């Protein structure tokens, strides 16, 4: 049970880090005026 919770926590952290990275890249691209090939989630935020 404890191992499963640890594994789920690690997977959640990886998912959150991926989302943060996606948003950081999108923000950088928008700041430089590049609007092509942005994911819809990143473009809307």
N, C-alpha and C positions, 0 to 999 in steps of 0.2 A: 504494500500500500504506500509506504513512504517513498520507495523507489519510483513509483508511478507519478506521485506528486512532484518529485524532483525533476523527472523527465518532462512533465507537462510544463513546469515552471521554466525550464531551459528552452523549450520550444516556444513558449510565449515570449520570452526575452528575445529570441532570434527573430520572431515575427515582428515585434515592436522595433527592433533595430533596423530591420529591412524597411519598414514603413517610414521611419525617421530618415533613413538614407534616401529613399525615394523622394520624400518631400524636400529634403535639403538640395538634392540635384535639381528638382523642378524649380525651386525658388531661385537658385543660381542661374538657371537657364532663363527664367522670366526676367530677372534683373538685367540680363544681357540682351533682352529682346527676342529670344528664341522661343517661339511658340509651337514649333513643329515637333511631333513625336512625343508629346507629353501624355502621360496617362490621364484619364479623365478625373480620377480622384485628386491627383496632384494639381491639375489645372484649376479645379474648382476651389481648392483651398488656397 
